[in-house]
Amino acid sequence: MGTFGHSHALRAIALACGIALLLPAISLRAATLDSSGSLEIASRSTEPFGLIAHPLSFGGLYEKWRGVERKLDDERVQLALCDGDRERCAAPAALQFLAIVDNARERDGRARLGQINRAVNLAIRPMSDLAQYGEIDVWSSPLATFYRGAGDCEDYAIAKFAALSLAGISPNDLRIVVMRNSILGEDHAVAAVRLDGHWLMLDNQRMAMVEDSYVRNFRPLFVIGRSGVMKYDDAPLIAAAPERDVVPSAALDLAAQPGMIPFAN
């Protein structure tokens, strides 16, 4: 894919997200986050997938995220005002978003993360930017996405990122990851949360959360978080696991948690 410093790459990820959401379920099962097998990572960092990443201070993706951050700052004020007086709040999208955060706060650990993953997945209809805006590189803020009720993969990821933050997840444990699907040749964005030292992927294409060690057929490209946008250094392809591998008990346990019913759009 190269760097997001080119508008072509930005258009590619947005279009790919929208297309991926509309594929038949069988294709999604083959290409999305796969919970079979295990991944051996030789050199680990504190970022998802244990790979080294370096900050970006320019380029298309950097500018996109800066724009999202400014919108997030504005929406935090709106959410705070609505939270202080919900009866007079005139923004249905804000009330819907706050309700998701409220429900998550009543839970702990994986159940809290799973509640947000499931609730956001159900609140937003999959729709490409091209179909929704007539463009293919639109990154929407959470309330804008909830107002429209539709979005593509990065819109889901941004909404989860904001909801998890409001629900009490530390910025140190919260990321958005952009990956390339090696089967479909498309890019995909997910939210990622670190719990008990392990990074869990919150994907709009499924309800069950999957640990980064069990992700298959994706190449991590970029990671976004407290430090801004970072690019993975020559990230290796996460190859498909052999068919003989057995689904690990940890992944099965994740699927059994509240709000983590296996799902595919």
C-alpha positions as CSV (number, residue, x, y, z in Angstrom):
1,M,0.0,0.0,0.0
2,G,2.9,2.4,0.7
3,T,2.4,5.5,2.7
4,F,-0.8,7.4,3.4
5,G,0.9,10.6,2.3
6,H,-0.8,10.2,-1.1
7,S,-4.5,10.9,-1.6
8,H,-4.7,7.6,-3.7
9,A,-3.9,5.6,-0.6
10,L,-6.6,7.5,1.5
11,R,-9.2,6.8,-1.1
12,A,-8.1,3.1,-1.3
13,I,-8.6,2.5,2.5
14,A,-12.0,4.2,2.6
15,L,-13.3,2.4,-0.5
16,A,-11.9,-0.9,0.7
17,C,-13.6,-0.6,4.0
18,G,-16.9,0.0,2.4
19,I,-16.5,-2.9,0.0
20,A,-15.4,-5.3,2.7
21,L,-18.5,-4.6,4.7
22,L,-20.8,-5.6,1.8
23,L,-19.1,-8.9,0.9
24,P,-20.9,-12.2,1.5
25,A,-20.5,-13.6,4.9
26,I,-18.4,-16.5,3.7
27,S,-15.8,-14.1,2.3
28,L,-15.7,-12.1,5.5
29,R,-15.1,-15.2,7.6
30,A,-12.2,-16.0,5.4
31,A,-10.7,-12.6,5.5
32,T,-11.5,-11.0,8.8
33,L,-9.8,-11.5,12.2
34,D,-9.4,-15.2,12.6
35,S,-9.3,-16.7,16.1
36,S,-7.5,-20.0,15.1
37,G,-3.9,-20.8,15.8
38,S,-1.3,-18.6,17.5
39,L,1.3,-16.1,16.4
40,E,4.9,-16.1,17.4
41,I,6.3,-12.6,17.6
42,A,10.1,-12.5,17.9
43,S,10.6,-8.9,18.9
44,R,7.8,-7.3,20.8
45,S,7.0,-3.6,21.6
46,T,4.2,-2.2,23.6
47,E,2.1,-1.6,20.5
48,P,-0.5,-4.1,19.1
49,F,1.1,-7.1,17.5
50,G,4.3,-6.4,19.4
51,L,5.8,-4.6,16.4
52,I,8.0,-1.5,16.3
53,A,6.2,1.7,15.1
54,H,7.5,5.2,14.5
55,P,5.5,8.5,14.7
56,L,4.4,10.3,11.6
57,S,4.2,14.1,11.5
58,F,3.0,14.6,8.0
59,G,1.0,13.0,5.2
60,G,-2.7,12.3,4.4
61,L,-3.4,9.9,7.3
62,Y,-1.8,12.3,9.8
63,E,-4.0,15.2,8.6
64,K,-7.1,13.0,8.6
65,W,-6.5,12.1,12.2
66,R,-5.8,15.7,13.2
67,G,-9.2,16.6,11.8
68,V,-10.9,13.8,13.8
69,E,-9.1,14.9,17.0
70,R,-10.5,18.4,16.6
71,K,-14.0,17.1,16.1
72,L,-13.6,14.8,19.1
73,D,-12.6,17.8,21.3
74,D,-15.8,19.6,20.2
75,E,-18.0,16.5,20.7
76,R,-16.6,15.9,24.2
77,V,-18.0,19.3,25.2
78,Q,-21.4,18.5,23.6
79,L,-21.5,15.1,25.4
80,A,-20.6,16.7,28.7
81,L,-23.5,19.2,28.3
82,C,-25.9,16.5,27.4
83,D,-24.7,14.3,30.2
84,G,-25.3,17.1,32.7
85,D,-28.9,17.6,31.6
86,R,-30.2,14.7,29.5
87,E,-33.8,15.8,29.6
88,R,-33.0,19.0,27.8
89,C,-30.4,17.4,25.4
90,A,-31.6,18.1,21.9
91,A,-29.1,15.7,20.3
92,P,-30.5,12.1,19.9
93,A,-27.1,10.9,18.7
94,A,-25.4,12.2,21.8
95,L,-28.0,10.5,24.0
96,Q,-27.6,7.2,22.1
97,F,-23.8,7.4,22.5
98,L,-24.0,8.2,26.2
99,A,-26.4,5.3,26.8
100,I,-23.8,2.9,25.3
101,V,-21.1,4.4,27.6
102,D,-23.4,4.1,30.6
103,N,-24.1,0.4,29.9
104,A,-20.4,-0.3,29.5
105,R,-19.5,1.4,32.8
106,E,-21.7,-1.0,34.6
107,R,-19.4,-3.8,33.5
108,D,-15.7,-4.6,34.1
109,G,-12.9,-6.1,32.1
110,R,-13.7,-8.0,28.9
111,A,-17.5,-7.5,29.5
112,R,-17.0,-3.7,29.4
113,L,-15.1,-3.9,26.1
114,G,-17.5,-6.5,24.6
115,Q,-20.5,-4.3,25.5
116,I,-19.1,-1.3,23.6
117,N,-18.0,-3.5,20.6
118,R,-21.4,-5.1,20.3
119,A,-23.4,-1.9,20.9
120,V,-21.5,0.2,18.3
121,N,-21.6,-2.7,15.8
122,L,-25.4,-2.8,16.2
123,A,-25.9,1.0,16.2
124,I,-24.2,1.7,12.8
125,R,-25.2,0.3,9.4
126,P,-22.3,-0.7,7.1
127,M,-22.1,1.8,4.3
128,S,-19.2,3.0,2.2
129,D,-18.2,6.6,2.1
130,L,-18.8,6.6,-1.7
131,A,-22.4,5.6,-1.1
132,Q,-22.9,8.0,1.8
133,Y,-21.0,11.1,0.9
134,G,-20.1,10.6,-2.8
135,E,-16.4,10.5,-1.7
136,I,-14.1,7.7,-0.6
137,D,-11.9,9.2,2.1
138,V,-14.2,10.6,4.7
139,W,-13.3,10.0,8.4
140,S,-16.3,10.9,10.6
141,S,-16.5,11.8,14.3
142,P,-18.6,9.5,16.5
143,L,-21.7,11.8,16.8
144,A,-21.7,12.5,13.1
145,T,-21.6,8.7,12.5
146,F,-24.4,8.1,15.0
147,Y,-26.5,10.9,13.6
148,R,-26.3,9.3,10.1
149,G,-26.5,5.8,11.6
150,A,-24.1,4.5,9.0
151,G,-20.4,4.3,8.3
152,D,-17.5,2.2,7.2
153,C,-14.7,0.4,9.2
154,E,-12.8,3.5,10.4
155,D,-16.1,5.1,11.5
156,Y,-16.8,2.1,13.7
157,A,-13.3,2.2,15.0
158,I,-13.3,5.9,15.8
159,A,-16.7,5.6,17.6
160,K,-15.4,2.7,19.7
161,F,-12.2,4.6,20.4
162,A,-14.2,7.5,21.8
163,A,-16.7,5.4,23.7
164,L,-14.0,3.3,25.4
165,S,-12.2,6.5,26.5
166,L,-15.4,7.9,28.0
167,A,-16.0,4.5,29.7
168,G,-12.7,4.8,31.6
169,I,-10.2,3.0,29.4
170,S,-6.7,4.6,29.8
171,P,-5.3,6.3,26.6
172,N,-2.2,4.1,27.1
173,D,-4.4,1.0,26.5
174,L,-6.4,2.3,23.5
175,R,-5.5,2.3,19.8
176,I,-6.9,2.3,16.3
177,V,-5.1,-0.1,14.0
178,V,-5.1,0.0,10.2
179,M,-4.2,-3.3,8.5
180,R,-4.1,-4.7,5.0
181,N,-6.1,-7.8,4.3
182,S,-3.8,-10.1,2.4
183,I,-6.6,-12.2,0.9
184,L,-8.8,-9.4,-0.4
185,G,-6.0,-6.9,-1.0
186,E,-7.9,-4.3,1.0
187,D,-7.3,-2.2,4.1
188,H,-9.3,-2.4,7.3
189,A,-9.4,-0.4,10.5
190,V,-10.3,-1.7,14.0
191,A,-10.2,-0.4,17.5
192,A,-7.7,-2.2,19.8
193,V,-7.7,-2.3,23.6
194,R,-5.0,-3.7,26.0
195,L,-6.4,-5.8,28.8
196,D,-4.2,-7.6,31.3
197,G,-1.2,-7.1,29.0
198,H,-3.0,-8.4,25.8
199,W,-4.3,-6.4,22.9
200,L,-7.8,-7.2,21.8
201,M,-9.2,-6.3,18.4
202,L,-12.7,-4.8,18.3
203,D,-13.8,-5.4,14.7
204,N,-17.0,-4.2,13.1
205,Q,-17.3,-7.4,11.1
206,R,-17.7,-9.6,14.2
207,M,-19.0,-9.4,17.8
208,A,-16.3,-11.7,19.3
209,M,-13.0,-9.9,20.2
210,V,-9.8,-11.5,19.1
211,E,-6.4,-11.1,20.6
212,D,-3.7,-9.8,18.3
213,S,-1.8,-13.0,18.7
214,Y,-4.6,-14.9,16.8
215,V,-5.1,-12.5,13.9
216,R,-4.6,-14.0,10.5
217,N,-4.2,-12.9,6.9
218,F,-3.5,-9.2,7.8
219,R,-0.4,-7.0,7.6
220,P,-0.4,-4.2,10.3
221,L,0.3,-0.8,8.6
222,F,-0.5,2.0,11.0
223,V,-1.4,2.5,14.7
224,I,-3.2,5.6,16.1
225,G,-3.3,6.5,19.7
226,R,-2.2,8.9,22.4
227,S,1.1,9.5,20.5
228,G,-0.8,10.3,17.3
229,V,-0.3,8.4,14.1
230,M,2.5,5.8,13.9
231,K,3.7,3.6,11.0
232,Y,4.8,0.0,11.6
233,D,8.3,-0.7,10.4
234,D,8.2,-3.3,7.7
235,A,5.4,-5.3,9.4
236,P,5.4,-9.0,8.4
237,L,2.4,-10.7,6.9
238,I,0.4,-12.5,9.6
239,A,0.0,-15.8,7.7
240,A,-3.0,-18.1,7.9
241,A,-2.8,-20.8,10.6
242,P,-2.6,-24.5,9.5
243,E,-6.0,-26.2,9.4
244,R,-4.9,-28.6,12.1
245,D,-4.5,-25.9,14.6
246,V,-7.1,-25.9,17.3
247,V,-9.0,-22.8,18.4
248,P,-7.3,-21.7,21.7
249,S,-9.4,-21.8,24.8
250,A,-8.7,-18.1,25.4
251,A,-10.5,-17.2,22.1
252,L,-13.4,-19.5,23.0
253,D,-13.7,-17.8,26.4
254,L,-13.9,-14.4,24.7
255,A,-16.8,-15.5,22.6
256,A,-18.7,-16.5,25.7
257,Q,-18.4,-13.1,27.4
258,P,-21.5,-10.8,27.5
259,G,-21.9,-8.8,24.3
260,M,-19.6,-11.0,22.3
261,I,-21.8,-13.2,20.2
262,P,-20.0,-14.3,17.0
263,F,-21.1,-12.0,14.2
264,A,-20.3,-11.1,10.6
265,N,-21.9,-8.4,8.4
